[in-house]
């Protein structure tokens, strides 16, 4: 029972954000500056996405739901 679905590009950006954050959190990450820049770019892309100005995106729970869906999608890909 999904409410209005999130746009695919927004989910993909959130998944990439999590992947980048995880890579940056590793001990002695390679290309740390590049990873920090990518994390900042993805953060801006997610924060200013047009979806947040729609009625479905205006609810406070929408951002938490996006993070949850992105995490669920990543787990599904890891298992497959």
ZASEKE-850962 format. One record per residue: residue number from 1; residue in one letter; x, y, z of N, C-alpha, C, O in turn. Coordinates in steps of 0.02 Angstrom, whole numbers. Each point is the difference from the previous one (the first is absolute). Layout:
N
<r num="NUM" residu="A" n_xx="X" n_yy="Y" n_zz="Z" ca_xx="X" ca_yy="Y" ca_zz="Z" c_xx="X" c_yy="Y" c_zz="Z" o_xx="X" o_yy="Y" o_zz="Z"/>
...
//
This chain:
80
<r num="1" residu="X" n_xx="41" n_yy="-59" n_zz="0" ca_xx="-41" ca_yy="59" ca_zz="0" c_xx="44" c_yy="62" c_zz="0" o_xx="7" o_yy="33" o_zz="52"/>
<r num="2" residu="X" n_xx="20" n_yy="-17" n_zz="-107" ca_xx="43" ca_yy="59" ca_zz="-5" c_xx="-42" c_yy="62" c_zz="-10" o_xx="-50" o_yy="0" o_zz="-36"/>
<r num="3" residu="X" n_xx="71" n_yy="53" n_zz="68" ca_xx="-29" ca_yy="65" ca_zz="-15" c_xx="31" c_yy="21" c_zz="-66" o_xx="26" o_yy="-42" o_zz="-37"/>
<r num="4" residu="X" n_xx="-31" n_yy="105" n_zz="21" ca_xx="31" ca_yy="24" ca_zz="-62" c_xx="73" c_yy="-23" c_zz="-1" o_xx="37" o_yy="16" o_zz="46"/>
<r num="5" residu="X" n_xx="-17" n_yy="-51" n_zz="-97" ca_xx="69" ca_yy="-25" ca_zz="-2" c_xx="51" c_yy="56" c_zz="-9" o_xx="-14" o_yy="52" o_zz="-30"/>
<r num="6" residu="X" n_xx="72" n_yy="-64" n_zz="57" ca_xx="55" ca_yy="48" ca_zz="-8" c_xx="26" c_yy="-6" c_zz="-72" o_xx="-1" o_yy="-54" o_zz="-28"/>
<r num="7" residu="X" n_xx="25" n_yy="109" n_zz="0" ca_xx="30" ca_yy="-3" ca_zz="-67" c_xx="63" c_yy="-44" c_zz="2" o_xx="37" o_yy="-1" o_zz="50"/>
<r num="8" residu="X" n_xx="-26" n_yy="-35" n_zz="-104" ca_xx="58" ca_yy="-46" ca_zz="-3" c_xx="66" c_yy="36" c_zz="10" o_xx="45" o_yy="-26" o_zz="33"/>
<r num="9" residu="X" n_xx="-38" n_yy="87" n_zz="-60" ca_xx="63" ca_yy="36" ca_zz="7" c_xx="13" c_yy="20" c_zz="72" o_xx="57" o_yy="5" o_zz="21"/>
<r num="10" residu="X" n_xx="-110" n_yy="8" n_zz="17" ca_xx="8" ca_yy="18" ca_zz="70" c_xx="21" c_yy="-61" c_zz="41" o_xx="43" o_yy="6" o_zz="44"/>
<r num="11" residu="X" n_xx="-73" n_yy="-62" n_zz="-57" ca_xx="19" ca_yy="-62" ca_zz="35" c_xx="73" c_yy="-18" c_zz="-17" o_xx="38" o_yy="-19" o_zz="44"/>
<r num="12" residu="X" n_xx="-21" n_yy="24" n_zz="-107" ca_xx="69" ca_yy="-15" ca_zz="-22" c_xx="50" c_yy="47" c_zz="34" o_xx="54" o_yy="-23" o_zz="21"/>
<r num="13" residu="X" n_xx="-70" n_yy="87" n_zz="-16" ca_xx="45" ca_yy="48" ca_zz="33" c_xx="8" c_yy="-18" c_zz="74" o_xx="55" o_yy="5" o_zz="27"/>
<r num="14" residu="X" n_xx="-110" n_yy="-25" n_zz="5" ca_xx="5" ca_yy="-19" ca_zz="71" c_xx="42" c_yy="-64" c_zz="8" o_xx="39" o_yy="-4" o_zz="48"/>
<r num="15" residu="X" n_xx="-47" n_yy="-44" n_zz="-92" ca_xx="41" ca_yy="-61" ca_zz="2" c_xx="74" c_yy="17" c_zz="-10" o_xx="43" o_yy="-27" o_zz="34"/>
<r num="16" residu="X" n_xx="-29" n_yy="71" n_zz="-81" ca_xx="70" ca_yy="21" ca_zz="-13" c_xx="27" c_yy="37" c_zz="60" o_xx="59" o_yy="-7" o_zz="16"/>
<r num="17" residu="X" n_xx="-101" n_yy="47" n_zz="17" ca_xx="22" ca_yy="36" ca_zz="60" c_xx="22" c_yy="-50" c_zz="54" o_xx="53" o_yy="8" o_zz="30"/>
<r num="18" residu="X" n_xx="-95" n_yy="-59" n_zz="-19" ca_xx="17" ca_yy="-51" ca_zz="51" c_xx="65" c_yy="-37" c_zz="-19" o_xx="42" o_yy="-11" o_zz="43"/>
<r num="19" residu="X" n_xx="-35" n_yy="-6" n_zz="-106" ca_xx="61" ca_yy="-35" ca_zz="-23" c_xx="62" c_yy="43" c_zz="10" o_xx="52" o_yy="-24" o_zz="22"/>
<r num="20" residu="X" n_xx="-58" n_yy="88" n_zz="-39" ca_xx="56" ca_yy="47" ca_zz="7" c_xx="17" c_yy="10" c_zz="73" o_xx="58" o_yy="1" o_zz="19"/>
<r num="21" residu="X" n_xx="-109" n_yy="6" n_zz="23" ca_xx="11" ca_yy="10" ca_zz="71" c_xx="36" c_yy="-61" c_zz="30" o_xx="46" o_yy="7" o_zz="40"/>
<r num="22" residu="X" n_xx="-68" n_yy="-66" n_zz="-60" ca_xx="32" ca_yy="-61" ca_zz="24" c_xx="73" c_yy="-4" c_zz="-22" o_xx="43" o_yy="-20" o_zz="40"/>
<r num="23" residu="X" n_xx="-29" n_yy="39" n_zz="-101" ca_xx="69" ca_yy="-1" ca_zz="-25" c_xx="43" c_yy="51" c_zz="38" o_xx="58" o_yy="-13" o_zz="14"/>
<r num="24" residu="X" n_xx="-87" n_yy="70" n_zz="2" ca_xx="37" ca_yy="51" ca_zz="37" c_xx="11" c_yy="-20" c_zz="72" o_xx="49" o_yy="20" o_zz="31"/>
<r num="25" residu="X" n_xx="-95" n_yy="-59" n_zz="-3" ca_xx="6" ca_yy="-21" ca_zz="70" c_xx="50" c_yy="-57" c_zz="10" o_xx="18" o_yy="-16" o_zz="57"/>
<r num="26" residu="X" n_xx="5" n_yy="-14" n_zz="-111" ca_xx="48" ca_yy="-55" ca_zz="6" c_xx="66" c_yy="27" c_zz="28" o_xx="17" o_yy="59" o_zz="-10"/>
<r num="27" residu="X" n_xx="21" n_yy="-101" n_zz="45" ca_xx="64" ca_yy="23" ca_zz="26" c_xx="47" c_yy="18" c_zz="-58" o_xx="7" o_yy="-38" o_zz="-48"/>
<r num="28" residu="X" n_xx="24" n_yy="95" n_zz="52" ca_xx="46" ca_yy="25" ca_zz="-51" c_xx="-29" c_yy="-3" c_zz="-70" o_xx="27" o_yy="-35" o_zz="-43"/>
<r num="29" residu="X" n_xx="-82" n_yy="70" n_zz="30" ca_xx="-30" ca_yy="-4" ca_zz="-67" c_xx="45" c_yy="29" c_zz="-53" o_xx="35" o_yy="50" o_zz="11"/>
<r num="30" residu="X" n_xx="-36" n_yy="-81" n_zz="-69" ca_xx="36" ca_yy="26" ca_zz="-57" c_xx="-42" c_yy="56" c_zz="-30" o_xx="-61" o_yy="-3" o_zz="0"/>
<r num="31" residu="X" n_xx="94" n_yy="54" n_zz="-25" ca_xx="-34" ca_yy="56" ca_zz="-33" c_xx="-51" c_yy="33" c_zz="46" o_xx="-57" o_yy="13" o_zz="-21"/>
<r num="32" residu="X" n_xx="76" n_yy="0" n_zz="83" ca_xx="-46" ca_yy="27" ca_zz="50" c_xx="-29" c_yy="68" c_zz="-23" o_xx="-59" o_yy="13" o_zz="9"/>
<r num="33" residu="X" n_xx="100" n_yy="29" n_zz="-38" ca_xx="-24" ca_yy="65" ca_zz="-22" c_xx="-53" c_yy="-8" c_zz="-54" o_xx="-51" o_yy="34" o_zz="1"/>
<r num="34" residu="X" n_xx="64" n_yy="-79" n_zz="-48" ca_xx="-49" ca_yy="-13" ca_zz="-53" c_xx="-65" c_yy="-27" c_zz="28" o_xx="-54" o_yy="19" o_zz="-22"/>
<r num="35" residu="X" n_xx="59" n_yy="-64" n_zz="71" ca_xx="-60" ca_yy="-28" ca_zz="32" c_xx="-39" c_yy="54" c_zz="37" o_xx="-62" o_yy="0" o_zz="-2"/>
<r num="36" residu="X" n_xx="97" n_yy="45" n_zz="38" ca_xx="-35" ca_yy="53" ca_zz="35" c_xx="-36" c_yy="47" c_zz="-48" o_xx="-56" o_yy="22" o_zz="13"/>
<r num="37" residu="X" n_xx="88" n_yy="-7" n_zz="-69" ca_xx="-31" ca_yy="43" ca_zz="-50" c_xx="-62" c_yy="-34" c_zz="-30" o_xx="-52" o_yy="31" o_zz="-10"/>
<r num="38" residu="X" n_xx="58" n_yy="-96" n_zz="-3" ca_xx="-57" ca_yy="-37" ca_zz="-27" c_xx="-58" c_yy="-2" c_zz="50" o_xx="-58" o_yy="8" o_zz="-19"/>
<r num="39" residu="X" n_xx="75" n_yy="-18" n_zz="83" ca_xx="-51" ca_yy="-1" ca_zz="52" c_xx="-36" c_yy="67" c_zz="4" o_xx="-61" o_yy="2" o_zz="7"/>
<r num="40" residu="X" n_xx="98" n_yy="52" n_zz="-12" ca_xx="-30" ca_yy="66" ca_zz="1" c_xx="-45" c_yy="11" c_zz="-61" o_xx="-55" o_yy="26" o_zz="7"/>
<r num="41" residu="X" n_xx="78" n_yy="-45" n_zz="-66" ca_xx="-39" ca_yy="6" ca_zz="-61" c_xx="-66" c_yy="-39" c_zz="5" o_xx="-53" o_yy="25" o_zz="-17"/>
<r num="42" residu="X" n_xx="58" n_yy="-87" n_zz="40" ca_xx="-60" ca_yy="-41" ca_zz="7" c_xx="-47" c_yy="28" c_zz="53" o_xx="-61" o_yy="-3" o_zz="-8"/>
<r num="43" residu="X" n_xx="88" n_yy="30" n_zz="62" ca_xx="-41" ca_yy="30" ca_zz="52" c_xx="-41" c_yy="59" c_zz="-28" o_xx="-59" o_yy="7" o_zz="15"/>
<r num="44" residu="X" n_xx="92" n_yy="34" n_zz="-54" ca_xx="-34" ca_yy="57" ca_zz="-31" c_xx="-53" c_yy="-24" c_zz="-49" o_xx="-56" o_yy="26" o_zz="-1"/>
<r num="45" residu="X" n_xx="73" n_yy="-75" n_zz="-40" ca_xx="-46" ca_yy="-28" ca_zz="-49" c_xx="-63" c_yy="-28" c_zz="34" o_xx="-56" o_yy="11" o_zz="-24"/>
<r num="46" residu="X" n_xx="66" n_yy="-46" n_zz="80" ca_xx="-57" ca_yy="-29" ca_zz="36" c_xx="-41" c_yy="55" c_zz="34" o_xx="-61" o_yy="1" o_zz="-4"/>
<r num="47" residu="X" n_xx="95" n_yy="45" n_zz="37" ca_xx="-35" ca_yy="52" ca_zz="38" c_xx="-43" c_yy="45" c_zz="-44" o_xx="-55" o_yy="19" o_zz="19"/>
<r num="48" residu="X" n_xx="80" n_yy="-2" n_zz="-79" ca_xx="-36" ca_yy="47" ca_zz="-43" c_xx="-39" c_yy="-34" c_zz="-55" o_xx="-22" o_yy="33" o_zz="-47"/>
<r num="49" residu="X" n_xx="11" n_yy="-98" n_zz="51" ca_xx="-38" ca_yy="-35" ca_zz="-52" c_xx="-72" c_yy="27" c_zz="-2" o_xx="-29" o_yy="14" o_zz="52"/>
<r num="50" residu="X" n_xx="1" n_yy="-6" n_zz="-113" ca_xx="-68" ca_yy="27" ca_zz="-6" c_xx="-54" c_yy="-41" c_zz="35" o_xx="-54" o_yy="26" o_zz="15"/>
<r num="51" residu="X" n_xx="67" n_yy="-89" n_zz="-2" ca_xx="-50" ca_yy="-42" ca_zz="34" c_xx="-21" c_yy="29" c_zz="67" o_xx="-58" o_yy="-6" o_zz="19"/>
<r num="52" residu="X" n_xx="104" n_yy="38" n_zz="16" ca_xx="-15" ca_yy="26" ca_zz="67" c_xx="-50" c_yy="57" c_zz="-2" o_xx="-28" o_yy="18" o_zz="53"/>
<r num="53" residu="X" n_xx="15" n_yy="11" n_zz="-111" ca_xx="-50" ca_yy="54" ca_zz="-3" c_xx="-69" c_yy="-27" c_zz="-21" o_xx="-47" o_yy="39" o_zz="-6"/>
<r num="54" residu="X" n_xx="40" n_yy="-104" n_zz="-3" ca_xx="-64" ca_yy="-31" ca_zz="-16" c_xx="-36" c_yy="-16" c_zz="65" o_xx="32" o_yy="-4" o_zz="53"/>
<r num="55" residu="X" n_xx="-98" n_yy="-7" n_zz="-55" ca_xx="-36" ca_yy="-17" ca_zz="62" c_xx="28" c_yy="-63" c_zz="34" o_xx="4" o_yy="-2" o_zz="62"/>
<r num="56" residu="X" n_xx="16" n_yy="-48" n_zz="-100" ca_xx="27" ca_yy="-62" ca_zz="30" c_xx="68" c_yy="12" c_zz="33" o_xx="17" o_yy="-34" o_zz="48"/>
<r num="57" residu="X" n_xx="20" n_yy="82" n_zz="-73" ca_xx="66" ca_yy="14" ca_zz="27" c_xx="1" c_yy="49" c_zz="58" o_xx="52" o_yy="8" o_zz="32"/>
<r num="58" residu="X" n_xx="-107" n_yy="23" n_zz="-19" ca_xx="-3" ca_yy="51" ca_zz="54" c_xx="-5" c_yy="-30" c_zz="69" o_xx="11" o_yy="36" o_zz="49"/>
<r num="59" residu="X" n_xx="-28" n_yy="-99" n_zz="-43" ca_xx="-8" ca_yy="-29" ca_zz="67" c_xx="68" c_yy="-12" c_zz="31" o_xx="48" o_yy="-18" o_zz="-35"/>
<r num="60" residu="X" n_xx="-42" n_yy="27" n_zz="101" ca_xx="64" ca_yy="-11" ca_zz="33" c_xx="25" c_yy="-72" c_zz="-7" o_xx="61" o_yy="-13" o_zz="-1"/>
<r num="61" residu="X" n_xx="-107" n_yy="-34" n_zz="-4" ca_xx="20" ca_yy="-71" ca_zz="-4" c_xx="26" c_yy="-19" c_zz="-69" o_xx="29" o_yy="-54" o_zz="-7"/>
<r num="62" residu="X" n_xx="-38" n_yy="96" n_zz="-43" ca_xx="20" ca_yy="-18" ca_zz="-68" c_xx="75" c_yy="-11" c_zz="-6" o_xx="22" o_yy="-47" o_zz="-33"/>
<r num="63" residu="X" n_xx="18" n_yy="90" n_zz="65" ca_xx="73" ca_yy="-8" ca_zz="-4" c_xx="23" c_yy="-65" c_zz="34" o_xx="44" o_yy="-34" o_zz="-25"/>
<r num="64" residu="X" n_xx="-74" n_yy="19" n_zz="82" ca_xx="17" ca_yy="-63" ca_zz="34" c_xx="-20" c_yy="-59" c_zz="-42" o_xx="36" o_yy="-50" o_zz="-4"/>
<r num="65" residu="X" n_xx="-94" n_yy="54" n_zz="-29" ca_xx="-22" ca_yy="-54" ca_zz="-43" c_xx="47" c_yy="-9" c_zz="-59" o_xx="13" o_yy="-57" o_zz="-21"/>
<r num="66" residu="X" n_xx="11" n_yy="112" n_zz="-7" ca_xx="48" ca_yy="-4" ca_zz="-55" c_xx="63" c_yy="-37" c_zz="22" o_xx="24" o_yy="-45" o_zz="-36"/>
<r num="67" residu="X" n_xx="2" n_yy="63" n_zz="93" ca_xx="60" ca_yy="-35" ca_zz="25" c_xx="-13" c_yy="-74" c_zz="10" o_xx="43" o_yy="-42" o_zz="-16"/>
<r num="68" residu="X" n_xx="-102" n_yy="25" n_zz="42" ca_xx="-17" ca_yy="-70" ca_zz="11" c_xx="-6" c_yy="-37" c_zz="-66" o_xx="26" o_yy="-56" o_zz="-7"/>
<r num="69" residu="X" n_xx="-60" n_yy="85" n_zz="-41" ca_xx="-8" ca_yy="-33" ca_zz="-65" c_xx="68" c_yy="-9" c_zz="-35" o_xx="12" o_yy="-52" o_zz="-30"/>
<r num="70" residu="X" n_xx="31" n_yy="102" n_zz="35" ca_xx="66" ca_yy="-6" ca_zz="-30" c_xx="40" c_yy="-56" c_zz="33" o_xx="35" o_yy="-37" o_zz="-34"/>
<r num="71" residu="X" n_xx="-41" n_yy="32" n_zz="100" ca_xx="36" ca_yy="-54" ca_zz="36" c_xx="-29" c_yy="-68" c_zz="-19" o_xx="38" o_yy="-47" o_zz="-9"/>
<r num="72" residu="X" n_xx="-104" n_yy="42" n_zz="4" ca_xx="-31" ca_yy="-64" ca_zz="-19" c_xx="21" c_yy="-20" c_zz="-71" o_xx="14" o_yy="-59" o_zz="-12"/>
<r num="73" residu="X" n_xx="-12" n_yy="105" n_zz="-33" ca_xx="21" ca_yy="-14" ca_zz="-69" c_xx="72" c_yy="-24" c_zz="-2" o_xx="18" o_yy="-43" o_zz="-41"/>
<r num="74" residu="X" n_xx="24" n_yy="72" n_zz="83" ca_xx="71" ca_yy="-19" ca_zz="2" c_xx="7" c_yy="-71" c_zz="27" o_xx="40" o_yy="-38" o_zz="-26"/>
<r num="75" residu="X" n_xx="-79" n_yy="21" n_zz="77" ca_xx="3" ca_yy="-68" ca_zz="28" c_xx="-23" c_yy="-51" c_zz="-52" o_xx="29" o_yy="-54" o_zz="-5"/>
<r num="76" residu="X" n_xx="-80" n_yy="71" n_zz="-33" ca_xx="-26" ca_yy="-45" ca_zz="-51" c_xx="53" c_yy="-13" c_zz="-53" o_xx="9" o_yy="-56" o_zz="-23"/>
<r num="77" residu="X" n_xx="27" n_yy="109" n_zz="3" ca_xx="52" ca_yy="-8" ca_zz="-50" c_xx="58" c_yy="-41" c_zz="26" o_xx="30" o_yy="-39" o_zz="-37"/>
<r num="78" residu="X" n_xx="-13" n_yy="47" n_zz="103" ca_xx="55" ca_yy="-38" ca_zz="29" c_xx="-15" c_yy="-75" c_zz="2" o_xx="45" o_yy="-41" o_zz="-8"/>
<r num="79" residu="X" n_xx="-108" n_yy="23" n_zz="20" ca_xx="-20" ca_yy="-69" ca_zz="6" c_xx="-3" c_yy="-33" c_zz="-69" o_xx="20" o_yy="-58" o_zz="-7"/>
<r num="80" residu="X" n_xx="-44" n_yy="93" n_zz="-42" ca_xx="-9" ca_yy="-29" ca_zz="-67" c_xx="65" c_yy="-15" c_zz="-35" o_xx="-1" o_yy="-24" o_zz="-57"/>
//
